[in-house]
Amino acid sequence: MPRKTKIAGSPRSCKFPDFESDATQVVASLKVAIGDVLDQLGGVKRPTDLKNQLDLNYTHSWQLVTLVEDRKGTLGGAQNVPSRATITRFAQAAEKQGVTAKQTQHLLQAYDAFEEVVTRHAGDRGSFNSMISAASMDDDWHVTDLQHRRNVFRGISHMTGLRALAIVKTVICTQGAKPGLWNSIMLSGLSDLRLLWKKPAVTVYQSRYSSKKLGAKARQGVTRSPLFSDRGLDGHLLREFCTGPEPKVQIIEGENGWIYGELLDAPVGIYGESTLAFGSLCSGVPSPVETIGYVAAEAFTLVPSEHMVLDVLIQPGLVEGWKPSSVARVGVSQTDVPTPPGQLFVLPSRTEMSRLGTGPVMIKEFPQYRQMVIAAAAQQGWPIQEYESWRVRMEFPLYHSNIRFQLTSPELDAKT
């Protein structure tokens, strides 16, 4: 009889255990067990009362009371489950206040079951918290997400030696001189950029101004020029809207039609903070109405930033009744090389999208923003105060990620 050969790497079971079901069960049981102890303590409802009664740390008292009082669902508040040391201390102190040993033993058994699920499904508590957050995607998840992104911002700022208050991107679209073509102005800004350690140059702007020879088909025939064309490449820097003294910025040409703006020899620290603004004019853009069926604009995080704001202003009537949407992403290719499958990640982070009405609206982190948009549009003779205005805002965007705003035609939206 031939021996059965074990195939390396084959799964032990064709059915994986369900994480959400297991987690829901053990968290619900733990809530009941903690609640029963609080009831025997006289029905404690406030963290301060529990702290005073059992001489516990306030944070631990808050975790225990908040976990039991959470009514958003059985997984709600699961990130607030205390450590084993806290649960043990809570049980011991409760027994001294008259809670039965049977009840505290039930609590410790419920915590054993909780830890077993954490180990079996997640491996560690940090991963478990991320998994339960993703399972609920409620307000608690987004609060935690913001905390993580704030921590990432601080870490990346430390490692790169850079930080900015805000990244601002504005796209203004209007009908071109020829049917089927649009023109657009693209404005970019960095507010309160600060260096934490000395470096000779920092890339603060990038843009593809031409793609006659290379580039995606959608950009064929599109020309991009400095907003102030009489200044040559230097016309991309909007000096009137940069902080003084005048920043030392050089605009250089790269490969494949890219241009870059580099800040040179900037001072270190708060006294060297600078606000920078850039602009370019695009001509001959194929109208999305007749081609792809959507208008899209993206803002990228070139430097670690506390805020990122993307504005889109469109001439009235160009996209009447189109549906707005926004998304945060990482892994997006900024070259002509397509992003490999599986490398484009849509972040579940909350992006605040709103329709602002008409005309440019101030951005508190960039005081001269509104005047800059008005001046750029006036140079081309565009009545910007009549343009429809949308905004997407994200706090602590991930480094080298982007936010994308899109207006989709009713026909394309129906297909998708």
Beta strands, then each sheet from edge to edge (+ up, - down):
strand 1: 162-175
strand 2: 181-195
strand 3: 201-208
strand 4: 223-226
strand 5: 249-253
strand 6: 258-264
strand 7: 274-286
strand 8: 294-300
strand 9: 305-314
strand 10: 323-330
strand 11: 345-347
strand 12: 352-358
strand 13: 388-395
strand 14: 401-408
sheet 1: 4+ 7- 2+ 1- 9- 13+ 12-
sheet 2: 3+ 6- 5+
sheet 3: 8+ 14- 10+ 11-
end
